[in-house]
Amino acid sequence: MHASVLSAVQIAVTLALVAWMITGFTRLSGRWLRWKMFCRATFTIVTLTGTKDGRSEPVNVYDYLSPGSFILGPPQLQAILNYLTHKGQYDRIDGRGRLLNAEGEQPIEVRDSRVVL
């Protein structure tokens, strides 16, 4: 094979690989999580306030995730809320936040220790 043919094949393969890599970052159906690696992930960003005996304080649910874990979906959030209220640490937990997934962003609310989408 001639050097010019080999170099043309290398260039074509390189361009095809670059085009394939770029399409991995193109816009999917939602505003967030465009990279295909995250297209099935669901992230919850919330600000919560726990009430116990009439006193309120901020609640950081991310402290209750497993070490190295950062994805908090609505079922995991509800499980942590159940744990905190049944343990007796709080009488109720309320708050607001956002749910981010491949379909986009939507508001999420916590009312009386229940996750409401």
N, CA, C and O atoms as a printed pandas DataFrame, in Angstrom:
     atom_number atom_name residue_name chain_id  residue_number  x_coord  y_coord  z_coord
0              1         N          MET        A               1    0.836   -1.160    0.000
1              2        CA          MET        A               1    0.000    0.000    0.000
2              3         C          MET        A               1    0.890    1.235    0.000
3              4         O          MET        A               1    1.907    1.283    0.693
4              5         N          HIS        A               2    0.506    2.208   -0.765
5              6        CA          HIS        A               2    1.268    3.441   -0.824
6              7         C          HIS        A               2    1.048    4.273    0.439
7              8         O          HIS        A               2    0.025    4.152    1.113
8              9         N          ALA        A               3    2.010    5.098    0.733
9             10        CA          ALA        A               3    1.945    5.948    1.929
10            11         C          ALA        A               3    0.767    6.919    1.865
11            12         O          ALA        A               3    0.156    7.209    2.894
12            13         N          SER        A               4    0.440    7.425    0.678
13            14        CA          SER        A               4   -0.662    8.381    0.560
14            15         C          SER        A               4   -2.012    7.710    0.806
15            16         O          SER        A               4   -2.914    8.332    1.366
16            17         N          VAL        A               5   -2.164    6.448    0.394
17            18        CA          VAL        A               5   -3.410    5.723    0.618
18            19         C          VAL        A               5   -3.560    5.416    2.113
19            20         O          VAL        A               5   -4.643    5.566    2.680
20            21         N          LEU        A               6   -2.450    4.982    2.748
21            22        CA          LEU        A               6   -2.482    4.690    4.162
22            23         C          LEU        A               6   -2.810    5.940    4.964
23            24         O          LEU        A               6   -3.604    5.889    5.903
24            25         N          SER        A               7   -2.214    7.035    4.604
25            26        CA          SER        A               7   -2.482    8.273    5.320
26            27         C          SER        A               7   -3.926    8.732    5.102
27            28         O          SER        A               7   -4.525    9.284    6.025
28            29         N          ALA        A               8   -4.499    8.526    3.933
29            30        CA          ALA        A               8   -5.895    8.888    3.676
30            31         C          ALA        A               8   -6.830    8.022    4.521
31            32         O          ALA        A               8   -7.832    8.520    5.035
32            33         N          VAL        A               9   -6.519    6.739    4.671
33            34        CA          VAL        A               9   -7.319    5.845    5.497
34            35         C          VAL        A               9   -7.219    6.262    6.966
35            36         O          VAL        A               9   -8.223    6.275    7.679
36            37         N          GLN        A              10   -6.028    6.596    7.408
37            38        CA          GLN        A              10   -5.836    7.040    8.788
38            39         C          GLN        A              10   -6.623    8.317    9.063
39            40         O          GLN        A              10   -7.242    8.452   10.118
40            41         N          ILE        A              11   -6.601    9.238    8.134
41            42        CA          ILE        A              11   -7.333   10.495    8.298
42            43         C          ILE        A              11   -8.836   10.225    8.352
43            44         O          ILE        A              11   -9.538   10.801    9.183
44            45         N          ALA        A              12   -9.335    9.351    7.470
45            46        CA          ALA        A              12  -10.756    9.036    7.442
46            47         C          ALA        A              12  -11.199    8.365    8.743
47            48         O          ALA        A              12  -12.251    8.695    9.291
48            49         N          VAL        A              13  -10.396    7.427    9.230
49            50        CA          VAL        A              13  -10.735    6.745   10.478
50            51         C          VAL        A              13  -10.687    7.720   11.650
51            52         O          VAL        A              13  -11.542    7.676   12.535
52            53         N          THR        A              14   -9.686    8.599   11.653
53            54        CA          THR        A              14   -9.567    9.592   12.716
54            55         C          THR        A              14  -10.767   10.536   12.708
55            56         O          THR        A              14  -11.322   10.829   13.767
56            57         N          LEU        A              15  -11.171   11.011   11.553
57            58        CA          LEU        A              15  -12.328   11.905   11.455
58            59         C          LEU        A              15  -13.614   11.201   11.888
59            60         O          LEU        A              15  -14.458   11.801   12.552
60            61         N          ALA        A              16  -13.762    9.933   11.514
61            62        CA          ALA        A              16  -14.941    9.174   11.923
62            63         C          ALA        A              16  -14.971    9.006   13.438
63            64         O          ALA        A              16  -16.029    9.122   14.056
64            65         N          LEU        A              17  -13.825    8.736   14.033
65            66        CA          LEU        A              17  -13.740    8.583   15.480
66            67         C          LEU        A              17  -14.053    9.900   16.187
67            68         O          LEU        A              17  -14.781    9.906   17.179
68            69         N          VAL        A              18  -13.523   10.996   15.700
69            70        CA          VAL        A              18  -13.789   12.305   16.291
70            71         C          VAL        A              18  -15.273   12.655   16.169
71            72         O          VAL        A              18  -15.863   13.172   17.118
72            73         N          ALA        A              19  -15.879   12.383   15.021
73            74        CA          ALA        A              19  -17.306   12.661   14.838
74            75         C          ALA        A              19  -18.146   11.817   15.792
75            76         O          ALA        A              19  -19.122   12.310   16.356
76            77         N          TRP        A              20  -17.778   10.559   15.977
77            78        CA          TRP        A              20  -18.499    9.691   16.901
78            79         C          TRP        A              20  -18.390   10.194   18.328
79            80         O          TRP        A              20  -19.368   10.146   19.073
80            81         N          MET        A              21  -17.219   10.675   18.723
81            82        CA          MET        A              21  -17.016   11.195   20.072
82            83         C          MET        A              21  -17.814   12.483   20.289
83            84         O          MET        A              21  -18.383   12.686   21.362
84            85         N          ILE        A              22  -17.857   13.339   19.294
85            86        CA          ILE        A              22  -18.595   14.608   19.414
86            87         C          ILE        A              22  -20.088   14.355   19.563
87            88         O          ILE        A              22  -20.751   15.051   20.332
88            89         N          THR        A              23  -20.632   13.378   18.846
89            90        CA          THR        A              23  -22.072   13.105   18.943
90            91         C          THR        A              23  -22.445   12.580   20.316
91            92         O          THR        A              23  -23.616   12.644   20.692
92            93         N          GLY        A              24  -21.486   12.059   21.081
93            94        CA          GLY        A              24  -21.769   11.628   22.442
94            95         C          GLY        A              24  -22.111   12.788   23.353
95            96         O          GLY        A              24  -22.707   12.576   24.409
96            97         N          PHE        A              25  -21.758   13.999   22.983
97            98        CA          PHE        A              25  -22.033   15.182   23.795
98            99         C          PHE        A              25  -23.124   16.062   23.206
99           100         O          PHE        A              25  -23.332   17.180   23.676
100          101         N          THR        A              26  -23.816   15.583   22.196
101          102        CA          THR        A              26  -24.878   16.395   21.611
102          103         C          THR        A              26  -26.108   16.376   22.501
103          104         O          THR        A              26  -26.225   15.547   23.404
104          105         N          ARG        A              27  -26.992   17.267   22.245
105          106        CA          ARG        A              27  -28.180   17.460   23.071
106          107         C          ARG        A              27  -29.123   16.267   22.935
107          108         O          ARG        A              27  -29.512   15.888   21.830
108          109         N          LEU        A              28  -29.476   15.691   24.066
109          110        CA          LEU        A              28  -30.517   14.672   24.099
110          111         C          LEU        A              28  -31.850   15.382   24.342
111          112         O          LEU        A              28  -31.949   16.592   24.136
112          113         N          SER        A              29  -32.857   14.657   24.770
113          114        CA          SER        A              29  -34.183   15.246   24.887
114          115         C          SER        A              29  -34.293   16.317   25.967
115          116         O          SER        A              29  -35.150   17.194   25.864
116          117         N          GLY        A              30  -33.455   16.274   26.993
117          118        CA          GLY        A              30  -33.554   17.225   28.091
118          119         C          GLY        A              30  -32.486   18.291   28.041
119          120         O          GLY        A              30  -31.588   18.273   27.199
120          121         N          ARG        A              31  -32.613   19.225   28.971
121          122        CA          ARG        A              31  -31.646   20.318   29.053
122          123         C          ARG        A              31  -30.375   19.869   29.767
123          124         O          ARG        A              31  -29.288   20.357   29.460
124          125         N          TRP        A              32  -30.503   18.943   30.716
125          126        CA          TRP        A              32  -29.391   18.481   31.534
126          127         C          TRP        A              32  -28.951   17.098   31.094
127          128         O          TRP        A              32  -29.675   16.410   30.373
128          129         N          LEU        A              33  -27.792   16.699   31.516
129          130        CA          LEU        A              33  -27.299   15.339   31.337
130          131         C          LEU        A              33  -27.253   14.924   29.868
131          132         O          LEU        A              33  -27.807   13.889   29.499
132          133         N          ARG        A              34  -26.615   15.706   29.053
133          134        CA          ARG        A              34  -26.573   15.436   27.629
134          135         C          ARG        A              34  -25.619   14.299   27.271
135          136         O          ARG        A              34  -25.783   13.656   26.235
136          137         N          TRP        A              35  -24.642   14.052   28.105
137          138        CA          TRP        A              35  -23.691   13.005   27.806
138          139         C          TRP        A              35  -24.366   11.664   28.010
139          140         O          TRP        A              35  -25.035   11.466   29.024
140          141         N          LYS        A              36  -24.213   10.744   27.083
141          142        CA          LYS        A              36  -24.945    9.490   27.112
142          143         C          LYS        A              36  -24.655    8.675   28.364
143          144         O          LYS        A              36  -25.481    7.856   28.766
144          145         N          MET        A              37  -23.515    8.879   28.978
145          146        CA          MET        A              37  -23.197    8.144   30.191
146          147         C          MET        A              37  -24.196    8.466   31.303
147          148         O          MET        A              37  -24.462    7.613   32.149
148          149         N          PHE        A              38  -24.746    9.664   31.318
149          150        CA          PHE        A              38  -25.656   10.092   32.369
150          151         C          PHE        A              38  -27.121   10.086   31.948
151          152         O          PHE        A              38  -27.969   10.521   32.727
152          153         N          CYS        A              39  -27.447    9.618   30.767
153          154        CA          CYS        A              39  -28.811    9.795   30.261
154          155         C          CYS        A              39  -29.852    9.032   31.065
155          156         O          CYS        A              39  -31.034    9.363   30.974
156          157         N          ARG        A              40  -29.474    8.029   31.846
157          158        CA          ARG        A              40  -30.445    7.299   32.661
158          159         C          ARG        A              40  -30.365    7.667   34.132
159          160         O          ARG        A              40  -31.107    7.115   34.945
160          161         N          ALA        A              41  -29.503    8.564   34.481
161          162        CA          ALA        A              41  -29.343    8.966   35.878
162          163         C          ALA        A              41  -30.396   10.012   36.245
163          164         O          ALA        A              41  -30.863   10.773   35.398
164          165         N          THR        A              42  -30.753   10.027   37.512
165          166        CA          THR        A              42  -31.673   11.018   38.048
166          167         C          THR        A              42  -31.023   11.647   39.264
167          168         O          THR        A              42  -30.657   10.952   40.212
168          169         N          PHE        A              43  -30.883   12.944   39.236
169          170        CA          PHE        A              43  -30.253   13.680   40.322
170          171         C          PHE        A              43  -31.290   14.553   41.008
171          172         O          PHE        A              43  -32.156   15.135   40.354
172          173         N          THR        A              44  -31.198   14.641   42.310
173          174        CA          THR        A              44  -32.083   15.498   43.079
174          175         C          THR        A              44  -31.240   16.496   43.853
175          176         O          THR        A              44  -30.312   16.117   44.568
176          177         N          ILE        A              45  -31.564   17.752   43.709
177          178        CA          ILE        A              45  -30.894   18.813   44.455
178          179         C          ILE        A              45  -31.968   19.473   45.311
179          180         O          ILE        A              45  -32.880   20.112   44.787
180          181         N          VAL        A              46  -31.858   19.318   46.637
181          182        CA          VAL        A              46  -32.908   19.819   47.525
182          183         C          VAL        A              46  -32.318   20.601   48.690
183          184         O          VAL        A              46  -31.188   20.371   49.121
184          185         N          THR        A              47  -33.118   21.522   49.175
185          186        CA          THR        A              47  -32.825   22.253   50.406
186          187         C          THR        A              47  -33.951   21.921   51.372
187          188         O          THR        A              47  -35.118   22.204   51.102
188          189         N          LEU        A              48  -33.590   21.318   52.500
189          190        CA          LEU        A              48  -34.594   20.832   53.432
190          191         C          LEU        A              48  -34.456   21.468   54.806
191          192         O          LEU        A              48  -33.368   21.867   55.223
192          193         N          THR        A              49  -35.587   21.552   55.499
193          194        CA          THR        A              49  -35.622   22.047   56.870
194          195         C          THR        A              49  -36.357   21.019   57.722
195          196         O          THR        A              49  -37.488   20.637   57.421
196          197         N          GLY        A              50  -35.703   20.581   58.782
197          198        CA          GLY        A              50  -36.315   19.630   59.698
198          199         C          GLY        A              50  -36.844   20.337   60.930
199          200         O          GLY        A              50  -36.218   21.263   61.446
200          201         N          THR        A              51  -38.000   19.895   61.396
201          202        CA          THR        A              51  -38.627   20.493   62.569
202          203         C          THR        A              51  -38.744   19.441   63.668
203          204         O          THR        A              51  -39.246   18.340   63.439
204          205         N          LYS        A              52  -38.280   19.791   64.853
205          206        CA          LYS        A              52  -38.380   18.916   66.025
206          207         C          LYS        A              52  -38.762   19.790   67.212
207          208         O          LYS        A              52  -38.039   20.727   67.552
208          209         N          ASP        A              53  -39.894   19.489   67.845
209          210        CA          ASP        A              53  -40.380   20.230   69.004
210          211         C          ASP        A              53  -40.484   21.734   68.742
211          212         O          ASP        A              53  -40.160   22.539   69.615
212          213         N          GLY        A              54  -40.932   22.112   67.553
213          214        CA          GLY        A              54  -41.119   23.515   67.217
214          215         C          GLY        A              54  -39.870   24.247   66.765
215          216         O          GLY        A              54  -39.957   25.399   66.341
216          217         N          ARG        A              55  -38.720   23.617   66.843
217          218        CA          ARG        A              55  -37.472   24.253   66.386
218          219         C          ARG        A              55  -37.099   23.706   65.019
219          220         O          ARG        A              55  -37.236   22.511   64.760
220          221         N          SER        A              56  -36.625   24.591   64.142
221          222        CA          SER        A              56  -36.246   24.206   62.780
222          223         C          SER        A              56  -34.743   24.300   62.594
223          224         O          SER        A              56  -34.078   25.152   63.183
224          225         N          GLU        A              57  -34.222   23.409   61.763
225          226        CA          GLU        A              57  -32.805   23.444   61.402
226          227         C          GLU        A              57  -32.641   22.836   60.018
227          228         O          GLU        A              57  -33.447   22.001   59.607
228          229         N          PRO        A              58  -31.595   23.252   59.290
229          230        CA          PRO        A              58  -31.368   22.688   57.962
230          231         C          PRO        A              58  -30.995   21.201   58.054
231          232         O          PRO        A              58  -30.348   20.762   59.005
232          233         N          VAL        A              59  -31.419   20.450   57.047
233          234        CA          VAL        A              59  -31.130   19.021   56.975
234          235         C          VAL        A              59  -30.300   18.773   55.721
235          236         O          VAL        A              59  -30.685   19.184   54.627
236          237         N          ASN        A              60  -29.176   18.109   55.879
237          238        CA          ASN        A              60  -28.328   17.742   54.737
238          239         C          ASN        A              60  -28.472   16.246   54.492
239          240         O          ASN        A              60  -27.812   15.439   55.145
240          241         N          VAL        A              61  -29.343   15.876   53.542
241          242        CA          VAL        A              61  -29.577   14.458   53.269
242          243         C          VAL        A              61  -28.380   13.794   52.615
243          244         O          VAL        A              61  -28.257   12.570   52.639
244          245         N          TYR        A              62  -27.499   14.592   52.031
245          246        CA          TYR        A              62  -26.334   14.021   51.350
246          247         C          TYR        A              62  -25.357   13.406   52.345
247          248         O          TYR        A              62  -24.514   12.596   51.960
248          249         N          ASP        A              63  -25.460   13.779   53.624
249          250        CA          ASP        A              63  -24.633   13.147   54.659
250          251         C          ASP        A              63  -25.030   11.693   54.884
251          252         O          ASP        A              63  -24.247   10.917   55.431
252          253         N          TYR        A              64  -26.229   11.317   54.471
253          254        CA          TYR        A              64  -26.734    9.973   54.714
254          255         C          TYR        A              64  -26.568    9.039   53.518
255          256         O          TYR        A              64  -27.005    7.889   53.569
256          257         N          LEU        A              65  -25.943    9.518   52.444
257          258        CA          LEU        A              65  -25.671    8.657   51.291
258          259         C          LEU        A              65  -24.464    7.764   51.577
259          260         O          LEU        A              65  -23.637    8.078   52.434
260          261         N          SER        A              66  -24.375    6.674   50.867
261          262        CA          SER        A              66  -23.225    5.783   51.000
262          263         C          SER        A              66  -21.963    6.519   50.581
263          264         O          SER        A              66  -22.023    7.393   49.716
264          265         N          PRO        A              67  -20.812    6.185   51.179
265          266        CA          PRO        A              67  -19.552    6.830   50.780
266          267         C          PRO        A              67  -19.298    6.640   49.286
267          268         O          PRO        A              67  -19.413    5.531   48.764
268          269         N          GLY        A              68  -18.958    7.717   48.614
269          270        CA          GLY        A              68  -18.686    7.689   47.180
270          271         C          GLY        A              68  -19.921    7.825   46.317
271          272         O          GLY        A              68  -19.807    7.918   45.095
272          273         N          SER        A              69  -21.094    7.839   46.915
273          274        CA          SER        A              69  -22.332    7.958   46.160
274          275         C          SER        A              69  -22.719    9.431   46.040
275          276         O          SER        A              69  -22.568   10.196   46.993
276          277         N          PHE        A              70  -23.205    9.817   44.894
277          278        CA          PHE        A              70  -23.620   11.209   44.703
278          279         C          PHE        A              70  -24.965   11.320   44.000
279          280         O          PHE        A              70  -25.494   12.423   43.859
280          281         N          ILE        A              71  -25.529   10.206   43.558
281          282        CA          ILE        A              71  -26.812   10.244   42.867
282          283         C          ILE        A              71  -27.924   10.018   43.888
283          284         O          ILE        A              71  -27.972    8.989   44.562
284          285         N          LEU        A              72  -28.790   10.976   43.983
285          286        CA          LEU        A              72  -29.901   10.913   44.927
286          287         C          LEU        A              72  -31.198   11.075   44.143
287          288         O          LEU        A              72  -31.549   12.182   43.734
288          289         N          GLY        A              73  -31.898    9.982   43.939
289          290        CA          GLY        A              73  -33.175   10.012   43.248
290          291         C          GLY        A              73  -34.312   10.124   44.253
291          292         O          GLY        A              73  -34.078   10.021   45.457
292          293         N          PRO        A              74  -35.534   10.332   43.784
293          294        CA          PRO        A              74  -36.676   10.448   44.694
294          295         C          PRO        A              74  -36.864    9.245   45.625
295          296         O          PRO        A              74  -37.167    9.456   46.799
296          297         N          PRO        A              75  -36.700    7.992   45.169
297          298        CA          PRO        A              75  -36.863    6.872   46.118
298          299         C          PRO        A              75  -35.815    6.889   47.238
299          300         O          PRO        A              75  -36.134    6.606   48.393
300          301         N          GLN        A              76  -34.570    7.219   46.894
301          302        CA          GLN        A              76  -33.524    7.297   47.914
302          303         C          GLN        A              76  -33.783    8.453   48.870
303          304         O          GLN        A              76  -33.565    8.326   50.075
304          305         N          LEU        A              77  -34.248    9.580   48.337
305          306        CA          LEU        A              77  -34.581   10.722   49.181
306          307         C          LEU        A              77  -35.695   10.355   50.153
307          308         O          LEU        A              77  -35.622   10.690   51.335
308          309         N          GLN        A              78  -36.730    9.666   49.661
309          310        CA          GLN        A              78  -37.833    9.263   50.528
310          311         C          GLN        A              78  -37.358    8.287   51.598
311          312         O          GLN        A              78  -37.813    8.357   52.740
312          313         N          ALA        A              79  -36.456    7.386   51.250
313          314        CA          ALA        A              79  -35.927    6.432   52.238
314          315         C          ALA        A              79  -35.162    7.155   53.348
315          316         O          ALA        A              79  -35.276    6.789   54.518
316          317         N          ILE        A              80  -34.390    8.169   52.989
317          318        CA          ILE        A              80  -33.645    8.938   53.997
318          319         C          ILE        A              80  -34.610    9.732   54.875
319          320         O          ILE        A              80  -34.418    9.810   56.089
320          321         N          LEU        A              81  -35.645   10.321   54.274
321          322        CA          LEU        A              81  -36.646   11.061   55.053
322          323         C          LEU        A              81  -37.364   10.135   56.030
323          324         O          LEU        A              81  -37.597   10.498   57.183
324          325         N          ASN        A              82  -37.712    8.938   55.564
325          326        CA          ASN        A              82  -38.360    7.961   56.450
326          327         C          ASN        A              82  -37.441    7.602   57.611
327          328         O          ASN        A              82  -37.885    7.528   58.757
328          329         N          TYR        A              83  -36.177    7.382   57.320
329          330        CA          TYR        A              83  -35.206    7.035   58.357
330          331         C          TYR        A              83  -35.112    8.154   59.405
331          332         O          TYR        A              83  -35.147    7.885   60.606
332          333         N          LEU        A              84  -34.996    9.392   58.952
333          334        CA          LEU        A              84  -34.830   10.514   59.881
334          335         C          LEU        A              84  -36.068   10.756   60.740
335          336         O          LEU        A              84  -35.947   11.114   61.911
336          337         N          THR        A              85  -37.251   10.566   60.171
337          338        CA          THR        A              85  -38.468   10.801   60.954
338          339         C          THR        A              85  -38.793    9.613   61.863
339          340         O          THR        A              85  -39.241    9.810   62.993
340          341         N          HIS        A              86  -38.577    8.399   61.393
341          342        CA          HIS        A              86  -38.874    7.229   62.224
342          343         C          HIS        A              86  -37.854    7.066   63.345
343          344         O          HIS        A              86  -38.174    6.522   64.402
344          345         N          LYS        A              87  -36.642    7.530   63.122
345          346        CA          LYS        A              87  -35.607    7.502   64.154
346          347         C          LYS        A              87  -35.919    8.507   65.261
347          348         O          LYS        A              87  -35.400    8.403   66.373
348          349         N          GLY        A              88  -36.778    9.489   64.940
349          350        CA          GLY        A              88  -37.167   10.488   65.920
350          351         C          GLY        A              88  -36.295   11.723   65.909
351          352         O          GLY        A              88  -36.403   12.575   66.790
352          353         N          GLN        A              89  -35.428   11.823   64.909
353          354        CA          GLN        A              89  -34.563   12.999   64.834
354          355         C          GLN        A              89  -35.368   14.250   64.473
355          356         O          GLN        A              89  -35.044   15.351   64.919
356          357         N          TYR        A              90  -36.422   14.076   63.662
357          358        CA          TYR        A              90  -37.283   15.189   63.265
358          359         C          TYR        A              90  -38.730   14.740   63.306
359          360         O          TYR        A              90  -39.041   13.577   63.050
360          361         N          ASP        A              91  -39.625   15.688   63.635
361          362        CA          ASP        A              91  -41.060   15.411   63.567
362          363         C          ASP        A              91  -41.547   15.469   62.128
363          364         O          ASP        A              91  -42.389   14.676   61.707
364          365         N          ARG        A              92  -41.002   16.421   61.384
365          366        CA          ARG        A              92  -41.348   16.582   59.965
366          367         C          ARG        A              92  -40.204   17.251   59.234
367          368         O          ARG        A              92  -39.390   17.948   59.839
368          369         N          ILE        A              93  -40.147   17.039   57.935
369          370        CA          ILE        A              93  -39.127   17.645   57.076
370          371         C          ILE        A              93  -39.843   18.239   55.876
371          372         O          ILE        A              93  -40.689   17.590   55.261
372          373         N          ASP        A              94  -39.499   19.478   55.548
373          374        CA          ASP        A              94  -40.085   20.170   54.401
374          375         C          ASP        A              94  -38.965   20.796   53.579
375          376         O          ASP        A              94  -37.873   21.053   54.086
376          377         N          GLY        A              95  -39.253   21.036   52.301
377          378        CA          GLY        A              95  -38.258   21.703   51.467
378          379         C          GLY        A              95  -38.631   21.720   50.001
379          380         O          GLY        A              95  -39.690   21.243   49.594
380          381         N          ARG        A              96  -37.727   22.283   49.226
381          382        CA          ARG        A              96  -37.910   22.416   47.769
382          383         C          ARG        A              96  -36.601   22.108   47.075
383          384         O          ARG        A              96  -35.524   22.176   47.668
384          385         N          GLY        A              97  -36.723   21.764   45.796
385          386        CA          GLY        A              97  -35.523   21.498   45.020
386          387         C          GLY        A              97  -35.852   21.243   43.564
387          388         O          GLY        A              97  -36.918   21.599   43.063
388          389         N          ARG        A              98  -34.880   20.603   42.897
389          390        CA          ARG        A              98  -35.025   20.303   41.471
390          391         C          ARG        A              98  -34.674   18.844   41.231
391          392         O          ARG        A              98  -33.819   18.274   41.909
392          393         N          LEU        A              99  -35.342   18.259   40.267
393          394        CA          LEU        A              99  -35.072   16.906   39.823
394          395         C          LEU        A              99  -34.507   17.010   38.413
395          396         O          LEU        A              99  -35.153   17.567   37.526
396          397         N          LEU        A             100  -33.325   16.487   38.201
397          398        CA          LEU        A             100  -32.663   16.562   36.901
398          399         C          LEU        A             100  -32.528   15.162   36.333
399          400         O          LEU        A             100  -32.018   14.261   36.999
400          401         N          ASN        A             101  -32.991   14.977   35.089
401          402        CA          ASN        A             101  -32.819   13.709   34.401
402          403         C          ASN        A             101  -32.782   13.956   32.903
403          404         O          ASN        A             101  -32.721   15.105   32.466
404          405         N          ALA        A             102  -32.818   12.898   32.116
405          406        CA          ALA        A             102  -32.698   13.042   30.669
406          407         C          ALA        A             102  -33.860   13.816   30.062
407          408         O          ALA        A             102  -33.705   14.413   28.996
408          409         N          GLU        A             103  -35.012   13.820   30.710
409          410        CA          GLU        A             103  -36.163   14.572   30.192
410          411         C          GLU        A             103  -36.077   16.053   30.513
411          412         O          GLU        A             103  -36.866   16.844   29.997
412          413         N          GLY        A             104  -35.137   16.435   31.351
413          414        CA          GLY        A             104  -34.975   17.844   31.688
414          415         C          GLY        A             104  -35.017   18.081   33.184
415          416         O          GLY        A             104  -34.623   17.230   33.980
416          417         N          GLU        A             105  -35.498   19.238   33.540
417          418        CA          GLU        A             105  -35.527   19.676   34.931
418          419         C          GLU        A             105  -36.967   19.904   35.345
419          420         O          GLU        A             105  -37.758   20.471   34.591
420          421         N          GLN        A             106  -37.303   19.456   36.550
421          422        CA          GLN        A             106  -38.644   19.720   37.070
422          423         C          GLN        A             106  -38.547   19.997   38.558
423          424         O          GLN        A             106  -37.631   19.517   39.226
424          425         N          PRO        A             107  -39.485   20.767   39.075
425          426        CA          PRO        A             107  -39.451   21.063   40.513
426          427         C          PRO        A             107  -39.823   19.832   41.329
427          428         O          PRO        A             107  -40.603   18.986   40.890
428          429         N          ILE        A             108  -39.254   19.753   42.512
429          430        CA          ILE        A             108  -39.575   18.688   43.452
430          431         C          ILE        A             108  -39.811   19.351   44.805
431          432         O          ILE        A             108  -39.162   20.341   45.143
432          433         N          GLU        A             109  -40.732   18.803   45.565
433          434        CA          GLU        A             109  -41.069   19.404   46.851
434          435         C          GLU        A             109  -41.168   18.305   47.898
435          436         O          GLU        A             109  -41.583   17.184   47.606
436          437         N          VAL        A             110  -40.784   18.642   49.109
437          438        CA          VAL        A             110  -40.949   17.741   50.241
438          439         C          VAL        A             110  -41.924   18.424   51.192
439          440         O          VAL        A             110  -41.645   19.498   51.724
440          441         N          ARG        A             111  -43.078   17.780   51.398
441          442        CA          ARG        A             111  -44.119   18.306   52.289
442          443         C          ARG        A             111  -44.433   17.266   53.352
443          444         O          ARG        A             111  -44.803   16.132   53.047
444          445         N          ASP        A             112  -44.282   17.665   54.576
445          446        CA          ASP        A             112  -44.573   16.783   55.715
446          447         C          ASP        A             112  -43.860   15.433   55.558
447          448         O          ASP        A             112  -44.461   14.376   55.749
448          449         N          SER        A             113  -42.580   15.488   55.211
449          450        CA          SER        A             113  -41.696   14.334   55.081
450          451         C          SER        A             113  -42.058   13.419   53.917
451          452         O          SER        A             113  -41.676   12.249   53.930
452          453         N          ARG        A             114  -42.772   13.903   52.925
453          454        CA          ARG        A             114  -43.122   13.132   51.740
454          455         C          ARG        A             114  -42.625   13.837   50.484
455          456         O          ARG        A             114  -42.776   15.051   50.348
456          457         N          VAL        A             115  -42.036   13.081   49.576
457          458        CA          VAL        A             115  -41.540   13.626   48.315
458          459         C          VAL        A             115  -42.712   13.795   47.360
459          460         O          VAL        A             115  -43.471   12.856   47.119
460          461         N          VAL        A             116  -42.853   14.998   46.821
461          462        CA          VAL        A             116  -43.939   15.311   45.883
462          463         C          VAL        A             116  -43.300   15.810   44.593
463          464         O          VAL        A             116  -42.544   16.782   44.596
464          465         N          LEU        A             117  -43.612   15.132   43.494
465          466        CA          LEU        A             117  -43.074   15.559   42.194
466          467         C          LEU        A             117  -44.033   16.474   41.476
467          468         O          LEU        A             117  -43.743   16.928   40.370
